[in-house]
Amino acid sequence: MADAAPWLGPEHEEFRRALRAVVERELAPHADEWEAAGIFPRETYGLMGKLGYLGLRYAPEYGGAGLDFWYTLILAQELVKCGSVGTAVSLLAHMEFALSVIDARGTPEQKREFLAPAIRGEKIASIGISEPGAGSDVGAVRTTARREGGDWVINGSKTFITNGTRADFVSLVARTGGPGSGAHARGCRARAPHRPLGLDMGAAAQDRDDACSIERLAMGLGLLQLGEFHRHDEQRARALQVREQRR
Ligand SMILES: Cc1cc2nc3c(=O)[nH]c(=O)nc-3n(C[C@H](O)[C@H](O)[C@H](O)COP(=O)(O)OP(=O)(O)OC[C@H]3O[C@@H](n4cnc5c(N)ncnc54)[C@H](O)[C@@H]3O)c2cc1C
């Protein structure tokens, strides 16, 4: 058994079998069509949420299953077998990259407003870290967030944002310590999706040069917190190198 590992118990393997059946039944038959279209139906989030796969390691209080991280790892392994890497990455960016930071750092109010509906698959989540000038070097992030009245005004550019063209919210990394700059305009715009080499789907968007004012900030993260978030779980399949930067 290629996926067998000593830290996985019979319950993990049972979970894998059930999940594999779902992937083969619900995702794999549509993989070619979705890859050709460059997007998959929004309803897929609802289906996966209804089946309980979008909150495996989050608290039952918010609709999660409270399971260990190995279930999430199995989910990642099995999702890619559907034949559409874009679908798998989009679901993982939603349930893992974007939501884990809210689970770890969100207030109870933020968890009720963002985490719970995303676990149900009713809201789609993105994580917004990368910028045209800041990929691996997260310390070079230039997007700013500054207080204006009761709002946070976000100003900057993000790129390669999976789910970015249709996300209901973004777990956004922005600087709160800098002076801030740019014009204040309501709303932000998602430009045409990128088509990254070897990965045609995932609706990775580029938001550029738009300042947006949001009435309630989904998540305020400092770089130190982001580093802690990524160090938190060393089993994480994708880790970023975060340079601590004190201002
Ligand atoms: C399909 C896809 C989906 C994505 N989705 C998201 C998303 O949802 N949200 C998001 O925020 N980002 C997303 N990204 C962006 C992704 O996280 C970045 O591409 C990644 O962080 C690398 O950044 P970069 O492309 O700017 O490469 P760079 O940072 O320019 O790195 C290029 C190469 O140089 C190496 N390198 C960089 N710095 C150093 C150094 N100091 N020393 C030695 N080597 C170094 C790197 O290891 C790499 O091999 C996505 C990317 C892709 C392709």
The ligand as an SDF file (V2000), in Angstrom:
LIG
                    3D

 53 58  0  0  0  0  0  0  0  0999 V2000
   -0.7360   27.7910   -8.8170 C   0  0  0  0  0  0  0  0  0  0  0  0
   -0.3110   28.7480   -7.7740 C   0  0  0  0  0  0  0  0  0  0  0  0
   -1.1820   29.1100   -6.7850 C   0  0  0  0  0  0  0  0  0  0  0  0
   -0.8090   30.0130   -5.7990 C   0  0  0  0  0  0  0  0  0  0  0  0
   -1.7000   30.3910   -4.8340 N   0  0  0  0  0  0  0  0  0  0  0  0
   -1.3590   31.3280   -3.9470 C   0  0  0  0  0  0  0  0  0  0  0  0
   -2.3140   31.7980   -2.9850 C   0  0  0  0  0  0  0  0  0  0  0  0
   -3.4470   31.3310   -2.9150 O   0  0  0  0  0  0  0  0  0  0  0  0
   -1.9470   32.7720   -2.1390 N   0  0  0  0  0  0  0  0  0  0  0  0
   -0.6830   33.3100   -2.1590 C   0  0  0  0  0  0  0  0  0  0  0  0
   -0.4210   34.1880   -1.3380 O   0  0  0  0  0  0  0  0  0  0  0  0
    0.2500   32.8940   -3.0480 N   0  0  0  0  0  0  0  0  0  0  0  0
   -0.0680   31.9140   -3.9380 C   0  0  0  0  0  0  0  0  0  0  0  0
    0.8540   31.4940   -4.8630 N   0  0  0  0  0  0  0  0  0  0  0  0
    2.1670   32.0970   -4.8660 C   0  0  0  0  0  0  0  0  0  0  0  0
    3.2220   31.1760   -4.2950 C   0  0  0  0  0  0  0  0  0  0  0  0
    3.0320   31.0210   -2.9010 O   0  0  0  0  0  0  0  0  0  0  0  0
    4.5460   31.8150   -4.6590 C   0  0  0  0  0  0  0  0  0  0  0  0
    4.7240   31.5410   -6.0110 O   0  0  0  0  0  0  0  0  0  0  0  0
    5.6790   31.3260   -3.8240 C   0  0  0  0  0  0  0  0  0  0  0  0
    5.6040   31.9230   -2.5490 O   0  0  0  0  0  0  0  0  0  0  0  0
    7.0330   31.6250   -4.4680 C   0  0  0  0  0  0  0  0  0  0  0  0
    7.1460   32.9890   -4.7200 O   0  0  0  0  0  0  0  0  0  0  0  0
    7.6540   33.5200   -6.1430 P   0  0  0  0  0  0  0  0  0  0  0  0
    6.8940   32.8300   -7.2200 O   0  0  0  0  0  0  0  0  0  0  0  0
    7.6320   35.0200   -6.1040 O   0  0  0  0  0  0  0  0  0  0  0  0
    9.1430   32.9990   -6.2330 O   0  0  0  0  0  0  0  0  0  0  0  0
   10.4350   33.7170   -5.6310 P   0  0  0  0  0  0  0  0  0  0  0  0
   10.1760   34.1610   -4.2450 O   0  0  0  0  0  0  0  0  0  0  0  0
   10.9070   34.7390   -6.6290 O   0  0  0  0  0  0  0  0  0  0  0  0
   11.4470   32.5120   -5.5920 O   0  0  0  0  0  0  0  0  0  0  0  0
   11.9930   31.9590   -6.8140 C   0  0  0  0  0  0  0  0  0  0  0  0
   13.0120   30.9240   -6.4280 C   0  0  0  0  0  0  0  0  0  0  0  0
   14.0950   31.5210   -5.6820 O   0  0  0  0  0  0  0  0  0  0  0  0
   14.2470   30.8630   -4.4380 C   0  0  0  0  0  0  0  0  0  0  0  0
   14.5490   31.8630   -3.4110 N   0  0  0  0  0  0  0  0  0  0  0  0
   13.7960   32.9100   -3.0610 C   0  0  0  0  0  0  0  0  0  0  0  0
   14.3880   33.6250   -2.1040 N   0  0  0  0  0  0  0  0  0  0  0  0
   15.5580   33.0000   -1.8460 C   0  0  0  0  0  0  0  0  0  0  0  0
   16.6210   33.2700   -0.9330 C   0  0  0  0  0  0  0  0  0  0  0  0
   16.6130   34.3110   -0.1010 N   0  0  0  0  0  0  0  0  0  0  0  0
   17.6450   32.4090   -0.9230 N   0  0  0  0  0  0  0  0  0  0  0  0
   17.6890   31.3400   -1.7460 C   0  0  0  0  0  0  0  0  0  0  0  0
   16.7050   31.0550   -2.6370 N   0  0  0  0  0  0  0  0  0  0  0  0
   15.6580   31.8770   -2.6820 C   0  0  0  0  0  0  0  0  0  0  0  0
   12.9040   30.1790   -4.1430 C   0  0  0  0  0  0  0  0  0  0  0  0
   13.0550   29.0280   -3.3080 O   0  0  0  0  0  0  0  0  0  0  0  0
   12.4530   29.7860   -5.5470 C   0  0  0  0  0  0  0  0  0  0  0  0
   13.0260   28.5630   -5.9170 O   0  0  0  0  0  0  0  0  0  0  0  0
    0.5040   30.5690   -5.8230 C   0  0  0  0  0  0  0  0  0  0  0  0
    1.4050   30.1750   -6.8120 C   0  0  0  0  0  0  0  0  0  0  0  0
    1.0030   29.2860   -7.7800 C   0  0  0  0  0  0  0  0  0  0  0  0
    2.0050   28.8930   -8.8430 C   0  0  0  0  0  0  0  0  0  0  0  0
  1  2  1  0
  2  3  1  0
  2 52  2  0
  3  4  2  0
  4  5  1  0
  4 50  1  0
  5  6  2  0
  6  7  1  0
  6 13  1  0
  7  8  2  0
  7  9  1  0
  9 10  1  0
 10 11  2  0
 10 12  1  0
 12 13  2  0
 13 14  1  0
 14 15  1  0
 14 50  1  0
 15 16  1  0
 16 17  1  0
 16 18  1  0
 18 19  1  0
 18 20  1  0
 20 21  1  0
 20 22  1  0
 22 23  1  0
 23 24  1  0
 24 25  2  0
 24 26  1  0
 24 27  1  0
 27 28  1  0
 28 29  2  0
 28 30  1  0
 28 31  1  0
 31 32  1  0
 32 33  1  0
 33 34  1  0
 33 48  1  0
 34 35  1  0
 35 36  1  0
 35 46  1  0
 36 37  1  0
 36 45  1  0
 37 38  2  0
 38 39  1  0
 39 40  1  0
 39 45  2  0
 40 41  1  0
 40 42  2  0
 42 43  1  0
 43 44  2  0
 44 45  1  0
 46 47  1  0
 46 48  1  0
 48 49  1  0
 50 51  2  0
 51 52  1  0
 52 53  1  0
M  END
$$$$
